[in-house]
Amino acid sequence: MAYAVGLMATDGCLINTGRHLSFDSGDADLVETFLRCIGRPVRYRKVRTRSGGVVYKAQFGDVVWYRWLESIGLHQRKSLTLGAIDVPDEHLLSLARGLLDGDGSVLSFSHHPTRKTYPTYEYRRLWTLFHSASRAHLEWLRSRLHRCLGIKGLIDMRRKAGRHDMFRLKYGNLESKVLLTRLYEDPTSPRLMRKWKKWDDFRERKLCADGGT
């Protein structure tokens, strides 16, 4: 349930009827996972966007869940105003994994910091990013993850022309290893596989480089 709340906080919507909710994603498997997590029938529709892409939309009515989400910090038109989410410490990492799968990124790429002196030297970088239009929400998440895991992260602003400011919470190599190890500690936990695979590929490369098995 905590994972599903993380997804709702990013890609979900509390519709202004007071009982209807929706969850939209470009990943059909994420919509299916979300519905299974909250015990709903796996029913959704495929919609073409104006740009020619595809989004998968699930919509349903549940006044009890709607009110419960409001009681823990979610609300209508939350993109710019989302703040803290009332989640117990024992479920924080499941919530964070939902936030990551909904509106975050796991980046793994090669960096050549000494290209001129040592042109063949390659350093593999790993970044974990959480994106939001609400800085208050990222400040809350940063504080809770610091308290839970001892990682600090960094929040910066990413402006978009003609739109509101966007912010990101970024964890570099060492802190990403700590965070992602804990987020994916349970192999049975729900997850968006393509994001998990970036971490798994990085981890496997590191084991090979270190001579591990």
Helices and strands as residue ranges (DSSP letters): H 2-11, E 12-14, E 20-25, H 28-37, E 45-48, E 54-61, H 63-71, G 89-91, H 92-103, E 104-111, E 123-132, H 135-149, E 154-158, E 166-171, H 173-183, H 193-209
